[in-house]
Amino acid sequence: MRLFRKITTGLAGLIALPALAVAATVGGAYYAPQYDYREFWAATDGKPFQVVLAGDAFPGVDPATVARDLLPAMQAAKPRPALTFTYDKPSPAPSPDYRLVLVFNPALNLNADPVCAGDPMRFRPNKPGVFYVYAIYCRNDRMLSYTTAWTTASGPTDPRVEQLFRELFLVVFKDGPSRWAELDDRFI
């Protein structure tokens, strides 16, 4: 019986190993008290949703090519609302102005609110073969949620990039109730 358990545990570990090799790592997330998934749904369902790219995701690859190839990966991994990712800034500017800012290889001390406010961004050197992104969901000049994610990837069409977006969108656009929603009114 013990030998059977050891063998099945070992086989289960071997089966899980390829999945771990391609999995993205998503860092911790932060949600502003005003974050509300229902608001995200109402703002994006059936509508274009602007994505802003900043930084150099894949050094040595033309940024226009990276942008072109990342859009279908994001669309394939999109969250549940029937949204369409776009790089185009809406005209006239919507009010409120919702958007997702993807900062590639950000400086370690880059804060989300200044990014949403349009302040200059700072970056750190890229690690070859690593796709690292800081995803910030903005409303006007304020951050509603953010997280980081990284994976090994050879370029923007690498399937691991799409898998990263699939996992990242579940975190940055969390569909559960906010922890603030559970608080009694006297604490807000």
N, C-alpha and C positions, 0 to 999 in steps of 0.2 A: 504494500500500500504506500509506504514512504517513497519507494523508488518511483512509483507511478506519479506521485505528486511532484517529485523533483523533475521528472521528465516533462510533465505537462507545464510546469512553471517555466522551465527552460525553453520549451517550444513557444510558449506565449510571449516570452521576452524576445525571441528571435523574430516572431511575426511582427511585433510592435516596432522593432528596430528600424525598418525602412520608413515607417510613418514618422518616427522621430527625426530621421535624417532630413526630411523635406518640410517639416513643420516650421512655421514662423514662431517667433517669440514676441508676445505682446506684453509691453511693460504695464505698470500700474496706470490706472485711469483716475481722472478727476472730473467731477460734475459740479458745475456751479449750482447754487441753490435754486436758481431760476430755470435750470434744465428741465425740459418736459418733452418726452418722446412724442406726445400727441401734437405738440407744436411743430416738431420736426416733420411729422407725417402731414399735417395740414399745409406746411410750407412747401413740401416737395412732391406730394402725390400727384402724378400726371403732369409734372412740370419739369423744366430744366433746372438743374442744381449746379451752381458754379463751383469749380475746383480751381484753386490757385496753386501753382507749383513754384517752389523756391529752392534754390540750391542745385547741386550737381548730383543727380542720382547715380549716374554711371559715367565717371570721367573717361574721356576719350570717345564717347558716343555723342553725336550731335544732339543738343537739347531738343530740337524740333522733332527728331526721330524718337527720342525718349517719350516726349509728350504724346506724339501720335500713337505709339505702341502701348502706353500706359492706359489710355482712355478705354480701349476695349477690355483690358484686364479689369479695370474698375467696374465697368458696366456689367461684365459677367459676374462679378462678385457683389453687386450692389445690394444694399439692404432692402427690406420688404416694400417700402412704398414704390409705386410705379414711376420712379424718377429717371431722368436722363442726365447723366453727368456731362458737363460742358465746360470748356475753358473760357467761353465768351462771357464778358461782363454784360449783364442785362441793361438795356437802354429803353426807357429811363431807369435809373437805379431804383430798385424796389425798396420799400420801407415796411418792415425791417429788412435789412440786407443780410440774408443767410448765405453762408458759403463754407466750404471746407478748404483749409489751407494745409498743404502737404509740404513740409520743410525737410529737405533731404540733408542729412549730415549736419544738423544744427549744432551750434555751440552748446556746451553742456549747461550754460547758465541763461539760455534763451527762454524768456517767459512768454506765455500764451497771450495775455491781454495786449502787450505791445505789438505782437504780430497782428492781431485782429485790428488794432488801431492804425496799422500801416507804418509803424516805426521801422527803421532799417534793421535788417536781420544780420546775424552773425553766424558763421559756419565753422566747422572744423574739417580737417583733412579727411577724405574718404579712405576707407579701408578697402583695398581691392577685393572684389568678389563678395562684398557685403552690401546689401540693400537696406538702408536704415532711414526710417521716416518718422517724423514728429507730426501727428495728425491733429489739427485744431479745428473744431466746429465753432464758427463765429456767428454772432448776431450783431450787426452793426460793428461797433468798435470793442465789443466784449466777447470773451470766450464763454461758451456754454459747456464744452467738454473737450478733453484732450487725452491722448495716449501716445505712446511710442511703439514701434514694431520694427523688427529686423529679421532678415533671413539671408542665407547665402544665395546669390543669384548671379548668373553670368551676363544678363542683359535684361532689357524691359520685356522681352517676350518669353522669358524663362517662366515655366508654369508655377514656380515657387512664389513669384511676385503676385500672381492672381490669388494663390492660396493665402498669402499674407493679407491682401485686401479683404478677402472673405472673413478672416479672423478679426482684423482690425475694425471693420465696419460694425461687427457685433458688439464691440466694446465702445467705440466712440459714439455710436448711435444706439445705446442701450435701450431696449424697449420695456424694461421693468419700471415700476414706479420709483421715483427719486426717494432717497432716504429722507429728504426733507418733507415729502408728502405724508410720511407716517407720523410726523411730530404733531403734537397738540398745538393749536393756534397760539397758545400763550408763550410758546418757545420761539415763535417766528417773529 
